[in-house]
């Protein structure tokens, strides 16, 4: 290999390495899923686990399968389950936040189509600091999880 060619190859590797972010992605989303909806349903729910590298705030979510998405949490108060809206979700650096049945969840409001088992659909998460992230949600059989 000629010296010029070798130097060009080395320079290319240096430029590529300088553009790499060795610390990984700022947001990690695991296992996004939704139950299939019964015929005629107008709402659905999405569950997932989210971890951010740096402290951040989840502001909202959007999807093509519903008119809008609301974030909610469930809690028990005086023996009654209460569902309350979440205007945002603070995310601590490196600590997973889980949206799960019986707890925090994304409510898909005014579904544009039924959620059928096997369907995958996009959902975009908006953050205060991190760039928006579009994920693929897997629809599973009702009651299988």
C-alpha positions in Angstrom: 0.0 0.0 0.0 1.4 3.4 -0.9 2.1 5.8 1.9 -0.5 8.3 0.5 -3.2 5.7 0.3 -2.4 4.4 3.8 -2.6 8.0 5.2 -5.9 8.5 3.5 -7.3 5.3 5.0 -6.0 6.3 8.4 -7.5 9.8 8.1 -10.9 8.3 7.1 -10.9 6.1 10.2 -10.0 9.0 12.4 -12.9 11.1 10.9 -15.3 8.3 11.3 -14.3 7.7 14.9 -14.6 11.4 15.7 -18.2 11.3 14.6 -19.2 8.2 16.6 -21.0 8.6 19.9 -19.5 5.9 22.1 -21.8 6.7 25.0 -24.8 5.1 23.1 -28.3 6.5 22.5 -29.8 9.1 24.9 -33.1 7.2 25.1 -33.6 3.4 25.3 -37.2 2.0 24.8 -37.8 -1.6 25.6 -40.7 -3.9 24.7 -43.4 -1.5 23.4 -46.7 -3.4 23.2 -50.4 -3.0 23.1 -53.3 -5.4 23.6 -55.5 -6.2 20.7 -58.8 -4.2 21.0 -62.3 -5.7 20.9 -64.6 -4.9 17.9 -65.8 -1.3 18.1 -63.3 -0.1 20.7 -62.3 3.5 20.5 -59.5 3.4 23.0 -56.4 1.3 23.5 -53.3 1.3 25.6 -49.5 1.1 25.1 -47.0 -0.2 27.6 -43.2 0.0 27.5 -40.1 0.6 29.6 -38.0 3.7 28.9 -34.6 4.7 30.2 -32.7 7.9 29.4 -29.0 8.4 29.7 -29.5 11.9 31.1 -32.3 13.3 33.2 -35.1 14.4 30.8 -38.9 14.7 30.6 -41.3 12.8 28.4 -43.7 15.5 27.1 -46.0 13.7 24.7 -46.6 10.9 22.2 -48.3 10.7 18.8 -49.3 7.8 16.5 -51.0 7.2 13.2 -53.5 4.7 14.7 -55.3 7.2 17.0 -56.4 10.8 17.0 -54.3 11.5 20.0 -52.5 9.9 23.0 -52.8 10.8 26.6 -50.5 9.7 29.3 -52.2 8.4 32.5 -51.4 6.8 35.8 -53.6 4.5 37.9 -53.5 4.7 41.7 -55.7 3.4 44.5 -57.4 6.0 46.7 -59.8 5.0 49.5 -60.2 1.5 48.0 -61.1 2.9 44.6 -58.8 2.8 41.5 -58.3 6.3 40.1 -56.9 7.1 36.6 -55.2 10.5 36.5 -53.7 12.3 33.5 -50.0 12.9 33.4 -49.0 16.2 31.7 -45.4 14.9 31.5 -43.2 12.2 32.9 -39.9 13.2 34.6 -37.2 10.6 33.7 -34.2 10.2 36.1 -30.9 9.5 34.4 -30.3 5.8 34.1 -33.4 4.8 36.0 -36.1 2.9 34.0 -39.6 4.2 34.0 -42.2 1.5 33.2 -45.6 2.0 31.6 -47.4 -1.2 32.6 -50.9 -2.5 33.1 -52.4 -1.2 36.4 -49.9 1.7 36.4 -48.7 4.4 34.0 -49.8 3.9 30.4 -50.3 5.6 27.1 -54.0 5.8 26.2 -54.7 5.8 22.5 -57.9 7.9 22.1 -60.3 7.7 19.1 -58.6 4.8 17.4 -58.6 5.1 13.6 -58.4 1.4 13.1 -58.8 -1.7 15.3 -55.6 -3.0 17.0 -55.3 -6.6 15.8 -52.8 -9.1 17.1 -49.7 -9.1 14.9 -50.1 -5.5 13.9 -47.1 -3.2 14.3 -47.6 0.6 14.4 -45.4 3.6 14.9 -45.5 5.8 18.0 -43.3 8.9 18.4 -42.1 10.0 21.8 -41.3 13.7 22.4 -38.9 14.7 25.0 -37.8 18.0 26.6 -34.1 17.5 25.7 -33.6 14.3 23.7 -34.6 14.2 20.1 -38.0 12.7 19.3 -37.9 8.9 19.0 -40.2 6.8 16.8 -40.7 3.3 18.0 -42.7 0.3 16.7 -45.4 -1.0 19.0 -46.3 -4.7 18.7 -50.0 -5.6 19.2 -50.5 -8.9 21.1 -53.6 -11.1 21.7 -55.9 -9.6 24.4 -55.0 -11.1 27.8 -51.7 -12.8 26.6 -49.5 -10.5 28.8 
